[in-house]
Amino acid sequence: MRLRRKRYLLRARRKARQLTSVQDHTAQIKPGDTLLVCTLYNEAIRMPYFLRYYRDLGIDHFLIIDNDSDDGVMDHLEGQPDISVWHTAGSYKAARFGVDWMNALQRRYCHGHWTLVVDPDEFFIYPFCDSRPIQALTDWLDAANQRSFPAMLLDMYPKGHLTDQAYQSGQDPLEIAQWFDPGNYTISTNPQLGNLWIQGGPRARVFFEDVPKNAPALNKTPLVKWDRSYAYASSTHSLVPRGLNKVYEEWGGEKTSGILLHTKFLDTFTEKAKEEAARNQHYAGGAEYAAYAKALKDHPELWCEWSEKYINWRQLEILGLMSKGSWA
């Protein structure tokens, strides 16, 4: 494990050479600030709401990696004092799907800070998020001597065809993608790194119904009190040292956990799936996006009779998808 960690950190140092700073406001970062790291490609339409949501949640500074977007996303990010941006034309796949770039930024700028790593279509929720900022959560985690915090990825989708409702820039995507699968999830433990492995939801049900074991992983540990000796091993699914992955209770109790509301499935997704399949920059040669593009031709609706409409975090706790644990 030590050798693996050293290898990841060495990769991060090498891949850092691919990052060119285009907007550096990191001097504004203060001790105790909560940071957010994000890698994106052509996500201009999502940025206005994404930034508003996380600012309202309590994020103090955004560290954004732009992987050679050509949709004008920098026009929106430019000049905002709480956003620092790096550009790279490097291969997303060769950077371990962006993980090496993010590890590099976290090593340099996030040491000692609670840091949230999310995609532009992911919205972090946690117990009492409707009344307590993220600093209340991180203060409690500090008091509990807990260095990392898990959040299951929950795929959200609209009722009807994905193309029935057009998403507008600045709109809350949950106004459209209001539904989710309340069940059909499988959980196992990775014996090597100790993290949970969760699969299921509409992607297993629709896109990988013949081979559900090939469905994307839904387990994530997006919030970490970062140390420069840490590294993400596989996206935000697992970390080294492996103790950071022990975010679940093994003896029958419940540890506090959150959810990442995943709003990938909007009307923009059909073209996005085709684009990403053609780019061939994602896991397994873009097989996931190829499966999306193929299935959506014949089955453009993810909603089913078992779908449940999202209300709030308490609903997800009742369903057992997240837990407030001992935090009250």
Long-range contacts (C-beta under 8 A, 24 or more apart in sequence): 1-240, 1-241, 1-242, 4-233, 4-240, 5-229, 5-231, 5-240, 5-241, 8-100, 8-103, 8-231, 8-232, 8-233, 8-240, 9-103, 9-107, 9-229, 9-231, 11-96, 11-100, 11-103, 12-100, 12-101, 12-103, 12-104, 12-107, 12-231, 13-104, 13-107, 14-100, 15-90, 15-95, 15-100, 15-101, 15-104, 16-101, 16-104, 16-105, 16-108, 18-88, 18-89, 18-90, 18-95, 18-101, 19-65, 19-86, 19-87, 19-88, 19-101, 19-104, 19-105, 20-86, 20-87, 20-88, 21-84, 21-85, 21-86, 22-66, 22-74, 22-85, 22-86, 22-87, 23-77, 23-78, 23-79, 23-83, 23-84, 23-85, 24-84, 25-61, 25-81, 25-82, 25-83, 25-84, 26-61, 26-63, 26-84, 26-109, 28-61, 28-81, 28-82, 29-60, 29-61, 29-109, 29-113, 30-60, 31-112, 32-113, 33-60, 33-61, 33-113, 34-58, 34-59, 34-60, 34-113, 34-114, 34-115, 34-116, 34-134, 34-135, 34-138, 35-59, 35-60, 35-61, 35-62, 35-63, 35-109, 35-110, 35-113, 35-114, 35-115, 35-116, 36-61, 36-62, 36-63, 36-115, 36-116, 36-117, 36-118, 37-63, 37-64, 37-65, 37-102, 37-105, 37-106, 37-110, 37-115, 37-116, 37-117, 38-62, 38-63, 38-64, 38-65, 38-117, 38-118, 38-119, 38-120, 39-64, 39-65, 39-67, 39-92, 39-98, 39-101, 39-102, 39-119, 40-64, 40-65, 40-66, 40-67, 40-69, 40-73, 40-119, 40-120, 41-66, 41-67, 41-68, 41-69, 41-92, 42-69, 42-70, 42-71, 42-73, 42-275, 43-69, 43-71, 43-73, 43-120, 43-121, 44-69, 44-71, 44-72, 44-73, 44-75, 44-76, 44-169, 45-71, 45-167, 45-169, 45-268, 46-120, 46-121, 46-169, 46-173, 47-73, 47-76, 47-77, 47-120, 47-169, 48-76, 48-169, 48-170, 49-169, 49-170, 49-171, 49-172, 49-173, 50-120, 51-80, 51-83, 52-170, 53-123, 53-172, 54-116, 54-124, 55-82, 57-124, 57-129, 57-133, 57-134, 58-133, 58-134, 58-135, 59-116, 59-134, 63-105, 63-109, 63-110, 65-98, 65-101, 65-102, 65-105, 67-92, 67-98, 84-109, 91-281, 92-279, 92-281, 92-282, 93-280, 93-281, 93-282, 96-234, 97-235, 97-281, 97-282, 97-283, 99-232, 99-233, 99-234, 99-235, 102-232, 103-231, 103-232, 106-226, 106-228, 106-230, 107-228, 107-231, 108-228, 110-226, 111-226, 111-227, 111-228, 112-225, 112-226, 112-227, 113-225, 113-226, 114-138, 114-141, 114-223, 114-224, 114-225, 114-226, 115-223, 115-224, 115-225, 115-226, 116-222, 116-223, 117-222, 117-224, 117-232, 117-236, 118-222, 118-260, 121-173, 121-262, 121-263, 121-264, 122-153, 122-222, 122-260, 122-261, 122-262, 122-263, 123-173, 123-174, 123-260, 123-261, 123-263, 124-151, 124-222, 124-223, 124-258, 124-259, 124-260, 124-261, 125-151, 125-258, 125-259, 125-260, 125-261, 125-313, 125-316, 125-322, 126-151, 126-256, 126-257, 126-258, 126-259, 126-313, 126-322, 127-256, 127-258, 127-313, 127-317, 127-322, 127-323, 127-324, 127-325, 127-327, 128-313, 128-324, 128-327, 129-258, 129-313, 130-312, 130-313, 137-223, 137-327, 138-223, 138-225, 140-327, 141-225, 142-225, 144-326, 146-247, 147-224, 147-225, 147-243, 147-244, 148-221, 148-223, 148-224, 148-225, 148-239, 148-244, 148-245, 148-247, 149-221, 149-222, 149-223, 149-224, 149-247, 149-256, 149-257, 149-258, 150-196, 150-219, 150-220, 150-221, 150-247, 150-248, 150-255, 150-257, 150-258, 151-220, 151-221, 151-222, 151-223, 151-257, 151-258, 151-259, 151-260, 151-322, 152-198, 152-218, 152-219, 152-220, 152-257, 152-258, 152-259, 152-260, 152-321, 152-322, 153-218, 153-219, 153-220, 153-259, 153-260, 153-262, 154-180, 154-201, 154-218, 154-259, 154-260, 154-261, 154-262, 154-316, 154-321, 155-180, 155-181, 155-201, 155-202, 155-203, 155-218, 155-262, 155-264, 155-265, 155-302, 156-180, 156-261, 156-262, 156-263, 156-265, 156-310, 157-202, 157-265, 157-302, 157-303, 157-307, 158-265, 158-266, 158-302, 158-303, 159-303, 159-307, 160-301, 160-303, 161-300, 161-301, 162-265, 162-266, 162-267, 162-269, 162-270, 162-296, 162-300, 162-301, 162-302, 163-267, 163-270, 163-300, 164-267, 165-266, 165-267, 166-267, 167-266, 167-267, 167-268, 173-263, 173-266, 174-261, 174-263, 174-310, 176-266, 176-267, 177-263, 177-265, 177-266, 178-309, 178-310, 179-302, 179-303, 179-307, 179-308, 179-309, 179-310, 180-307, 180-308, 180-310, 181-205, 181-306, 181-307, 181-308, 182-306, 182-307, 182-308, 182-319, 182-321, 183-306, 183-319, 184-306, 185-218, 186-212, 190-238, 190-245, 193-233, 193-238, 193-239, 193-240, 193-242, 193-245, 194-242, 194-243, 194-245, 194-246, 195-219, 195-221, 195-237, 195-238, 195-239, 195-242, 195-245, 196-248, 197-237, 202-265, 202-302, 205-304, 206-295, 206-299, 206-302, 207-288, 207-291, 207-292, 207-295, 208-291, 216-288, 220-260, 221-245, 221-247, 222-260, 223-258, 253-325, 254-323, 254-325, 255-323, 255-325, 256-323, 256-324, 256-325, 256-326, 256-327, 257-322, 257-323, 257-325, 258-322, 259-313, 259-316, 259-321, 259-322, 261-310, 265-302, 269-296, 270-296, 270-300
